[in-house]
Amino acid sequence: MVAKNIARQLVIPLAAIGIVYSLLLQASLSWALPLQTNNNKSAIELIDSAIGQQIPMADDRFRIDYAVDEVTFIFFRMPDSAPVVVILPDGTKWYASRHPSDKVSWHSGNDYDLIKVREPVPGPWQVSGRIRPESRVMVVSNIEFHPESLPPLVFVGERLKLAGKLTQDSEIIEQRDFRNVFSLQLFFQSTNNPQYDNFGQPPMLVGEFFDDGRLMDEVPRDGIFTGQFKLDMTAGEYVPRYHVKTPIHERVFEAEPILVRRAPVQLQVTLATAESEPHALVFNVDDEFIHADDIVISGRIDYPNGEHQIIAISTAQGDSLHLPIPNYTFGVFEINSSLSTTDINGREFLADIAKYEFRAQRLHTPEPSQVETAVLAAQEQEQQHTNELAAVLEERQQTQHRIVWVVVANLAIVGLWGLFMLLRSNQTSKPKRPKQKKKTEQA
């Protein structure tokens, strides 16, 4: 019985809501509770009708204007909570068990209320109950916004141009008599699909539409609103939501979910390993979604010293996606570039490549490893020992030389002294010859 209940809780919401409307799928999966069998058909038929026009809700309040012919409330509640209470502008309260049956159709399940109201009273309405954020107020009105379809394949950083028409009773609303009274904004709301990187991301404003003849708008106040948007967001699955405000009306129009893919070109820089070599910049291309032979990349590289290098690459003209960056200055390099290419569907588009920075530093001799340090220490110790031994030998040799010189000097002194004494003794031992008398004395 437990397994049967669990299967019933999981399968019915997936089959009923998930296939038709992906945003409601993501919200309903968080509770995974079934709709009542007798009312399930009405909820599916409502979602199948693809009513894209809504009135925005601020918590539990919303305003219905005079142009609404029919309104359908889908209030998703906390599991097993009581049906909601609808409060009209004059304070009248409607309950699931008590409401005007001629204009109101009310179906309740254990986690939702499906209410249809014909010719609703204009003014501020309120709902009381434990409702969930995915609740909606869908309207049938003569006010409609008709935006151009988004391309089936878009990328992060891409710049899009879109136009749309605001109509009333199928006629374009021209604002020649009004200035700055219409506001059209495009929001991207994550489908909260855990398979994508944008899971849990809050809705973000992508851009605005204008009918003022400026920027991308061609003719001012002709009823054709034009906008240019940059998809500066995390890649993933989104629901485009167009918010339209006029002096009287306020509407939300939803388009089919769209998948924003990662940028098809990524930068990579390999730093030089020698001061005589350049750094290497490479543009890596994901050719699964674009034509690699029809790529134009333009931009520039800002050097730390204030100089810059222009980037101009065209693969159709045979240019390489590898670019050397001279290595003669040190600091932070900044690369700003844009991409112009053709996707696999033949659509040409422009996209900004995310800014890339890298830091270059002076090359230093790498520190030796522990083994190299030990070897160097052993060699140094051995060299020191050799030097000490050589110093000892040299000192010993010098000592020997001094001793020899001292001995030689002493021998020389002794020899000279002996020679001197010998010469002197020879002089003293030689006999004196007698003097001859003068012959005169003999006579």
BELGI-V846649 format. One record per residue. N is the residue number from 1. RES is the residue in one letter. SS is DSSP state (H for helix, E for strand, L for the rest). OMEGA is omega in whole degrees, -180 to 180 (* if undefined). Layout:
n=N res=RES ss=SS omega=OMEGA
n=N res=RES ss=SS omega=OMEGA
This chain:
n=1 res=M ss=L omega=179
n=2 res=V ss=H omega=180
n=3 res=A ss=H omega=-180
n=4 res=K ss=H omega=179
n=5 res=N ss=H omega=179
n=6 res=I ss=H omega=178
n=7 res=A ss=H omega=179
n=8 res=R ss=H omega=-179
n=9 res=Q ss=H omega=-174
n=10 res=L ss=H omega=-170
n=11 res=V ss=H omega=-173
n=12 res=I ss=H omega=178
n=13 res=P ss=H omega=-180
n=14 res=L ss=H omega=-179
n=15 res=A ss=H omega=-173
n=16 res=A ss=H omega=-171
n=17 res=I ss=H omega=-170
n=18 res=G ss=H omega=-175
n=19 res=I ss=L omega=-172
n=20 res=V ss=L omega=-171
n=21 res=Y ss=L omega=-169
n=22 res=S ss=H omega=-180
n=23 res=L ss=H omega=178
n=24 res=L ss=H omega=176
n=25 res=L ss=H omega=-177
n=26 res=Q ss=H omega=179
n=27 res=A ss=H omega=-176
n=28 res=S ss=H omega=-179
n=29 res=L ss=H omega=-179
n=30 res=S ss=L omega=178
n=31 res=W ss=L omega=176
n=32 res=A ss=L omega=178
n=33 res=L ss=L omega=-175
n=34 res=P ss=L omega=167
n=35 res=L ss=L omega=177
n=36 res=Q ss=L omega=-176
n=37 res=T ss=H omega=-177
n=38 res=N ss=H omega=180
n=39 res=N ss=H omega=-174
n=40 res=N ss=H omega=-178
n=41 res=K ss=H omega=-179
n=42 res=S ss=H omega=180
n=43 res=A ss=H omega=180
n=44 res=I ss=H omega=180
n=45 res=E ss=H omega=179
n=46 res=L ss=H omega=-178
n=47 res=I ss=H omega=178
n=48 res=D ss=H omega=-178
n=49 res=S ss=L omega=174
n=50 res=A ss=L omega=175
n=51 res=I ss=L omega=-175
n=52 res=G ss=L omega=-175
n=53 res=Q ss=E omega=-176
n=54 res=Q ss=E omega=172
n=55 res=I ss=L omega=-178
n=56 res=P ss=L omega=178
n=57 res=M ss=L omega=173
n=58 res=A ss=E omega=-172
n=59 res=D ss=L omega=-177
n=60 res=D ss=L omega=-177
n=61 res=R ss=E omega=177
n=62 res=F ss=E omega=-178
n=63 res=R ss=E omega=177
n=64 res=I ss=E omega=-179
n=65 res=D ss=L omega=-173
n=66 res=Y ss=L omega=-176
n=67 res=A ss=L omega=-178
n=68 res=V ss=E omega=178
n=69 res=D ss=E omega=-178
n=70 res=E ss=E omega=180
n=71 res=V ss=E omega=177
n=72 res=T ss=E omega=178
n=73 res=F ss=E omega=168
n=74 res=I ss=E omega=-180
n=75 res=F ss=E omega=174
n=76 res=F ss=E omega=-175
n=77 res=R ss=E omega=171
n=78 res=M ss=L omega=-176
n=79 res=P ss=L omega=175
n=80 res=D ss=L omega=176
n=81 res=S ss=L omega=-178
n=82 res=A ss=L omega=176
n=83 res=P ss=L omega=-176
n=84 res=V ss=L omega=172
n=85 res=V ss=E omega=-180
n=86 res=V ss=E omega=-177
n=87 res=I ss=E omega=-178
n=88 res=L ss=L omega=-179
n=89 res=P ss=L omega=-179
n=90 res=D ss=L omega=179
n=91 res=G ss=L omega=177
n=92 res=T ss=L omega=-179
n=93 res=K ss=E omega=175
n=94 res=W ss=E omega=177
n=95 res=Y ss=E omega=177
n=96 res=A ss=L omega=-179
n=97 res=S ss=L omega=-178
n=98 res=R ss=E omega=-180
n=99 res=H ss=L omega=179
n=100 res=P ss=L omega=-176
n=101 res=S ss=L omega=-178
n=102 res=D ss=L omega=-179
n=103 res=K ss=L omega=-173
n=104 res=V ss=E omega=173
n=105 res=S ss=E omega=-171
n=106 res=W ss=E omega=174
n=107 res=H ss=E omega=-179
n=108 res=S ss=E omega=171
n=109 res=G ss=L omega=-179
n=110 res=N ss=L omega=177
n=111 res=D ss=L omega=179
n=112 res=Y ss=E omega=170
n=113 res=D ss=E omega=179
n=114 res=L ss=E omega=-173
n=115 res=I ss=E omega=175
n=116 res=K ss=E omega=-178
n=117 res=V ss=E omega=175
n=118 res=R ss=E omega=-180
n=119 res=E ss=L omega=-179
n=120 res=P ss=L omega=179
n=121 res=V ss=L omega=177
n=122 res=P ss=L omega=177
n=123 res=G ss=E omega=-179
n=124 res=P ss=E omega=178
n=125 res=W ss=E omega=179
n=126 res=Q ss=E omega=176
n=127 res=V ss=E omega=-180
n=128 res=S ss=E omega=180
n=129 res=G ss=L omega=-179
n=130 res=R ss=L omega=-176
n=131 res=I ss=E omega=-180
n=132 res=R ss=L omega=-173
n=133 res=P ss=L omega=-177
n=134 res=E ss=L omega=177
n=135 res=S ss=L omega=-174
n=136 res=R ss=E omega=173
n=137 res=V ss=E omega=-177
n=138 res=M ss=E omega=-174
n=139 res=V ss=E omega=168
n=140 res=V ss=E omega=-172
n=141 res=S ss=E omega=176
n=142 res=N ss=L omega=175
n=143 res=I ss=E omega=-179
n=144 res=E ss=E omega=175
n=145 res=F ss=E omega=-175
n=146 res=H ss=E omega=179
n=147 res=P ss=E omega=172
n=148 res=E ss=L omega=179
n=149 res=S ss=L omega=175
n=150 res=L ss=L omega=178
n=151 res=P ss=L omega=-179
n=152 res=P ss=L omega=-178
n=153 res=L ss=L omega=180
n=154 res=V ss=E omega=-173
n=155 res=F ss=E omega=174
n=156 res=V ss=L omega=-180
n=157 res=G ss=L omega=-177
n=158 res=E ss=E omega=175
n=159 res=R ss=E omega=-176
n=160 res=L ss=E omega=171
n=161 res=K ss=E omega=-180
n=162 res=L ss=E omega=177
n=163 res=A ss=E omega=179
n=164 res=G ss=E omega=-179
n=165 res=K ss=E omega=175
n=166 res=L ss=E omega=-175
n=167 res=T ss=E omega=172
n=168 res=Q ss=E omega=-173
n=169 res=D ss=L omega=178
n=170 res=S ss=L omega=178
n=171 res=E ss=E omega=179
n=172 res=I ss=E omega=177
n=173 res=I ss=L omega=176
n=174 res=E ss=L omega=-179
n=175 res=Q ss=L omega=179
n=176 res=R ss=L omega=180
n=177 res=D ss=L omega=-179
n=178 res=F ss=L omega=177
n=179 res=R ss=L omega=177
n=180 res=N ss=L omega=179
n=181 res=V ss=L omega=179
n=182 res=F ss=L omega=177
n=183 res=S ss=E omega=178
n=184 res=L ss=E omega=-178
n=185 res=Q ss=E omega=178
n=186 res=L ss=E omega=176
n=187 res=F ss=E omega=172
n=188 res=F ss=E omega=180
n=189 res=Q ss=E omega=-180
n=190 res=S ss=E omega=174
n=191 res=T ss=L omega=-180
n=192 res=N ss=L omega=174
n=193 res=N ss=L omega=-176
n=194 res=P ss=L omega=179
n=195 res=Q ss=L omega=-174
n=196 res=Y ss=L omega=-175
n=197 res=D ss=L omega=-176
n=198 res=N ss=L omega=179
n=199 res=F ss=L omega=178
n=200 res=G ss=L omega=-179
n=201 res=Q ss=L omega=-180
n=202 res=P ss=L omega=177
n=203 res=P ss=L omega=-178
n=204 res=M ss=E omega=178
n=205 res=L ss=E omega=-179
n=206 res=V ss=E omega=-180
n=207 res=G ss=E omega=-177
n=208 res=E ss=E omega=174
n=209 res=F ss=E omega=179
n=210 res=F ss=E omega=176
n=211 res=D ss=L omega=-175
n=212 res=D ss=L omega=180
n=213 res=G ss=L omega=-180
n=214 res=R ss=L omega=180
n=215 res=L ss=L omega=-175
n=216 res=M ss=L omega=-180
n=217 res=D ss=L omega=-172
n=218 res=E ss=L omega=-177
n=219 res=V ss=L omega=-178
n=220 res=P ss=L omega=173
n=221 res=R ss=L omega=176
n=222 res=D ss=L omega=-180
n=223 res=G ss=L omega=177
n=224 res=I ss=E omega=-179
n=225 res=F ss=E omega=-175
n=226 res=T ss=E omega=177
n=227 res=G ss=E omega=174
n=228 res=Q ss=E omega=-173
n=229 res=F ss=E omega=173
n=230 res=K ss=E omega=-179
n=231 res=L ss=L omega=-179
n=232 res=D ss=L omega=-173
n=233 res=M ss=L omega=176
n=234 res=T ss=L omega=178
n=235 res=A ss=L omega=179
n=236 res=G ss=E omega=-177
n=237 res=E ss=E omega=-178
n=238 res=Y ss=E omega=170
n=239 res=V ss=E omega=176
n=240 res=P ss=E omega=179
n=241 res=R ss=E omega=-179
n=242 res=Y ss=E omega=179
n=243 res=H ss=E omega=-178
n=244 res=V ss=E omega=177
n=245 res=K ss=E omega=172
n=246 res=T ss=L omega=178
n=247 res=P ss=L omega=-176
n=248 res=I ss=L omega=-172
n=249 res=H ss=L omega=173
n=250 res=E ss=E omega=-175
n=251 res=R ss=E omega=172
n=252 res=V ss=E omega=178
n=253 res=F ss=E omega=-179
n=254 res=E ss=E omega=175
n=255 res=A ss=E omega=178
n=256 res=E ss=E omega=178
n=257 res=P ss=E omega=-179
n=258 res=I ss=E omega=-180
n=259 res=L ss=E omega=176
n=260 res=V ss=E omega=-176
n=261 res=R ss=E omega=178
n=262 res=R ss=L omega=180
n=263 res=A ss=L omega=-176
n=264 res=P ss=L omega=179
n=265 res=V ss=E omega=179
n=266 res=Q ss=E omega=179
n=267 res=L ss=E omega=175
n=268 res=Q ss=E omega=-179
n=269 res=V ss=E omega=174
n=270 res=T ss=E omega=-178
n=271 res=L ss=L omega=180
n=272 res=A ss=L omega=178
n=273 res=T ss=L omega=178
n=274 res=A ss=L omega=-177
n=275 res=E ss=L omega=179
n=276 res=S ss=L omega=-178
n=277 res=E ss=L omega=177
n=278 res=P ss=L omega=169
n=279 res=H ss=E omega=-177
n=280 res=A ss=E omega=176
n=281 res=L ss=E omega=-179
n=282 res=V ss=E omega=173
n=283 res=F ss=E omega=-180
n=284 res=N ss=E omega=-174
n=285 res=V ss=E omega=172
n=286 res=D ss=L omega=-175
n=287 res=D ss=L omega=176
n=288 res=E ss=L omega=-175
n=289 res=F ss=L omega=179
n=290 res=I ss=E omega=178
n=291 res=H ss=L omega=-177
n=292 res=A ss=L omega=-179
n=293 res=D ss=L omega=178
n=294 res=D ss=L omega=-178
n=295 res=I ss=L omega=173
n=296 res=V ss=E omega=178
n=297 res=I ss=E omega=179
n=298 res=S ss=E omega=-180
n=299 res=G ss=E omega=178
n=300 res=R ss=E omega=179
n=301 res=I ss=E omega=178
n=302 res=D ss=E omega=-179
n=303 res=Y ss=L omega=178
n=304 res=P ss=L omega=-178
n=305 res=N ss=L omega=178
n=306 res=G ss=L omega=177
n=307 res=E ss=L omega=178
n=308 res=H ss=E omega=-179
n=309 res=Q ss=E omega=-178
n=310 res=I ss=E omega=175
n=311 res=I ss=E omega=177
n=312 res=A ss=E omega=-176
n=313 res=I ss=E omega=176
n=314 res=S ss=E omega=-178
n=315 res=T ss=H omega=178
n=316 res=A ss=H omega=178
n=317 res=Q ss=H omega=175
n=318 res=G ss=L omega=-180
n=319 res=D ss=L omega=179
n=320 res=S ss=L omega=176
n=321 res=L ss=L omega=175
n=322 res=H ss=E omega=-176
n=323 res=L ss=E omega=177
n=324 res=P ss=E omega=177
n=325 res=I ss=E omega=-178
n=326 res=P ss=L omega=-175
n=327 res=N ss=L omega=178
n=328 res=Y ss=L omega=176
n=329 res=T ss=L omega=-172
n=330 res=F ss=L omega=-178
n=331 res=G ss=E omega=-176
n=332 res=V ss=E omega=174
n=333 res=F ss=E omega=-180
n=334 res=E ss=E omega=-177
n=335 res=I ss=E omega=175
n=336 res=N ss=E omega=-175
n=337 res=S ss=E omega=178
n=338 res=S ss=E omega=-174
n=339 res=L ss=E omega=171
n=340 res=S ss=E omega=-175
n=341 res=T ss=E omega=-179
n=342 res=T ss=E omega=180
n=343 res=D ss=E omega=-175
n=344 res=I ss=L omega=177
n=345 res=N ss=L omega=179
n=346 res=G ss=L omega=-180
n=347 res=R ss=L omega=176
n=348 res=E ss=E omega=-178
n=349 res=F ss=E omega=176
n=350 res=L ss=E omega=178
n=351 res=A ss=E omega=174
n=352 res=D ss=E omega=175
n=353 res=I ss=E omega=-177
n=354 res=A ss=E omega=180
n=355 res=K ss=E omega=-177
n=356 res=Y ss=E omega=178
n=357 res=E ss=E omega=172
n=358 res=F ss=E omega=-177
n=359 res=R ss=E omega=176
n=360 res=A ss=E omega=-180
n=361 res=Q ss=L omega=176
n=362 res=R ss=L omega=-179
n=363 res=L ss=L omega=178
n=364 res=H ss=L omega=177
n=365 res=T ss=L omega=-177
n=366 res=P ss=L omega=179
n=367 res=E ss=L omega=-179
n=368 res=P ss=L omega=178
n=369 res=S ss=L omega=-180
n=370 res=Q ss=H omega=179
n=371 res=V ss=H omega=179
n=372 res=E ss=H omega=178
n=373 res=T ss=H omega=179
n=374 res=A ss=H omega=179
n=375 res=V ss=H omega=179
n=376 res=L ss=H omega=179
n=377 res=A ss=H omega=179
n=378 res=A ss=H omega=179
n=379 res=Q ss=H omega=180
n=380 res=E ss=H omega=179
n=381 res=Q ss=H omega=179
n=382 res=E ss=H omega=179
n=383 res=Q ss=H omega=178
n=384 res=Q ss=H omega=178
n=385 res=H ss=H omega=179
n=386 res=T ss=H omega=180
n=387 res=N ss=H omega=179
n=388 res=E ss=H omega=179
n=389 res=L ss=H omega=179
n=390 res=A ss=H omega=179
n=391 res=A ss=H omega=179
n=392 res=V ss=H omega=180
n=393 res=L ss=H omega=-179
n=394 res=E ss=H omega=179
n=395 res=E ss=H omega=178
n=396 res=R ss=H omega=180
n=397 res=Q ss=H omega=178
n=398 res=Q ss=H omega=179
n=399 res=T ss=H omega=179
n=400 res=Q ss=H omega=179
n=401 res=H ss=H omega=179
n=402 res=R ss=H omega=179
n=403 res=I ss=H omega=179
n=404 res=V ss=H omega=-179
n=405 res=W ss=H omega=179
n=406 res=V ss=H omega=180
n=407 res=V ss=H omega=-180
n=408 res=V ss=H omega=-179
n=409 res=A ss=H omega=180
n=410 res=N ss=H omega=178
n=411 res=L ss=H omega=180
n=412 res=A ss=H omega=-180
n=413 res=I ss=H omega=-180
n=414 res=V ss=H omega=-180
n=415 res=G ss=H omega=179
n=416 res=L ss=H omega=180
n=417 res=W ss=H omega=178
n=418 res=G ss=H omega=178
n=419 res=L ss=H omega=179
n=420 res=F ss=H omega=-179
n=421 res=M ss=H omega=179
n=422 res=L ss=H omega=179
n=423 res=L ss=H omega=-178
n=424 res=R ss=H omega=-180
n=425 res=S ss=H omega=177
n=426 res=N ss=H omega=-179
n=427 res=Q ss=H omega=-177
n=428 res=T ss=H omega=-178
n=429 res=S ss=H omega=-178
n=430 res=K ss=L omega=-176
n=431 res=P ss=L omega=178
n=432 res=K ss=L omega=178
n=433 res=R ss=L omega=-179
n=434 res=P ss=L omega=179
n=435 res=K ss=L omega=175
n=436 res=Q ss=L omega=176
n=437 res=K ss=L omega=176
n=438 res=K ss=L omega=178
n=439 res=K ss=H omega=-178
n=440 res=T ss=H omega=-178
n=441 res=E ss=H omega=178
n=442 res=Q ss=H omega=-179
n=443 res=A ss=L omega=*
